[in-house]
Amino acid sequence: MEPNVRKRRILLGVREKILAVLLIISITALGITGFFALLSIQDMGTYAKQQSAELGERAVQDSSLALEQSAEESLLRLATTRPTSATGFLNRSSPRCAFFPGTQKGL
């Protein structure tokens, strides 16, 4: 280095120093707030994921139960209406059938 070259110093006035300190304080406060916000967001995401999974499981259980009840009601309704329909059909279509008592009149 040449002896004539001196290090340049940046001279800051009082106003610039106060502004720099306030800037550092505000950036630090924003950084800390952002860090805690990030942690809270991650916790909230985990909680939402757990609650969504539980809600899905409950929905599947409720749907399965409702489907079973509906199928049972439908089968019971079908079982009570079909025998009378089948008896009527057999009596009308073939009066000589020996499937049911009293249908052998024409034999």
PLY file of the C-alpha trace (Angstrom):
ply
format ascii 1.0
element vertex 107
property float x
property float y
property float z
element edge 106
property int vertex1
property int vertex2
end_header
0.00 0.00 0.00
1.08 3.46 -0.67
1.78 5.61 2.30
-0.29 8.45 0.90
-3.47 6.39 0.89
-5.33 6.78 4.15
-8.22 4.70 5.30
-11.45 6.44 4.70
-13.66 6.76 7.69
-17.30 7.34 7.40
-18.22 10.09 9.73
-21.74 9.87 11.04
-23.50 12.70 12.69
-25.75 12.38 15.70
-28.87 12.23 13.54
-27.48 9.36 11.46
-26.42 7.43 14.56
-29.85 7.76 16.15
-31.48 6.68 12.89
-29.19 3.64 12.64
-29.96 2.58 16.22
-33.72 2.95 15.68
-33.44 0.99 12.43
-31.56 -1.84 14.15
-34.11 -1.91 17.01
-37.08 -2.02 14.63
-35.55 -4.71 12.40
-34.70 -6.80 15.48
-38.26 -6.44 16.82
-39.70 -7.42 13.44
-37.39 -10.42 13.25
-38.39 -11.66 16.71
-42.08 -11.12 15.94
-41.70 -12.96 12.64
-39.98 -15.88 14.33
-42.79 -16.31 16.86
-45.40 -15.87 14.13
-43.72 -18.64 12.13
-43.79 -20.96 15.15
-47.47 -20.18 15.73
-48.32 -20.79 12.09
-46.57 -24.17 12.17
-48.44 -25.15 15.34
-51.72 -24.04 13.80
-51.00 -26.07 10.66
-50.31 -29.19 12.72
-53.50 -28.67 14.73
-55.56 -28.12 11.57
-54.13 -31.29 10.04
-55.03 -33.35 13.11
-58.54 -31.92 13.31
-59.10 -32.52 9.61
-58.06 -36.16 9.93
-60.36 -36.64 12.93
-63.25 -34.98 11.09
-62.68 -37.25 8.11
-62.72 -40.34 10.30
-65.95 -39.24 11.99
-67.53 -38.52 8.61
-66.63 -42.00 7.37
-68.08 -43.59 10.51
-71.29 -41.55 10.30
-71.68 -42.28 6.59
-71.12 -45.99 7.09
-73.67 -46.11 9.89
-76.24 -44.18 7.84
-75.65 -46.42 4.84
-76.09 -49.56 6.93
-79.31 -48.24 8.45
-80.66 -47.24 5.05
-79.80 -50.64 3.55
-81.43 -52.43 6.48
-84.62 -50.38 6.14
-84.68 -50.94 2.40
-84.20 -54.69 2.77
-86.90 -54.90 5.43
-89.29 -52.95 3.22
-88.42 -55.18 0.28
-88.83 -58.34 2.35
-92.30 -57.32 3.53
-93.64 -56.24 0.13
-92.15 -58.90 -2.16
-93.75 -62.06 -0.69
-97.24 -60.68 -1.20
-96.34 -59.59 -4.72
-94.85 -62.98 -5.54
-97.89 -64.80 -4.17
-100.22 -62.64 -6.22
-98.12 -63.10 -9.31
-98.01 -66.87 -8.98
-101.73 -67.09 -8.30
-102.56 -64.99 -11.37
-100.12 -66.51 -13.79
-100.50 -70.18 -12.96
-103.50 -71.10 -10.86
-102.59 -74.79 -11.01
-99.24 -74.34 -9.25
-98.86 -76.42 -6.13
-96.50 -73.95 -4.47
-99.06 -72.56 -2.07
-101.94 -74.27 -0.26
-105.28 -73.71 -1.90
-103.87 -73.19 -5.40
-104.59 -76.71 -6.55
-108.26 -76.01 -7.28
-108.07 -76.60 -10.98
-106.12 -79.86 -10.90
0 1
1 2
2 3
3 4
4 5
5 6
6 7
7 8
8 9
9 10
10 11
11 12
12 13
13 14
14 15
15 16
16 17
17 18
18 19
19 20
20 21
21 22
22 23
23 24
24 25
25 26
26 27
27 28
28 29
29 30
30 31
31 32
32 33
33 34
34 35
35 36
36 37
37 38
38 39
39 40
40 41
41 42
42 43
43 44
44 45
45 46
46 47
47 48
48 49
49 50
50 51
51 52
52 53
53 54
54 55
55 56
56 57
57 58
58 59
59 60
60 61
61 62
62 63
63 64
64 65
65 66
66 67
67 68
68 69
69 70
70 71
71 72
72 73
73 74
74 75
75 76
76 77
77 78
78 79
79 80
80 81
81 82
82 83
83 84
84 85
85 86
86 87
87 88
88 89
89 90
90 91
91 92
92 93
93 94
94 95
95 96
96 97
97 98
98 99
99 100
100 101
101 102
102 103
103 104
104 105
105 106
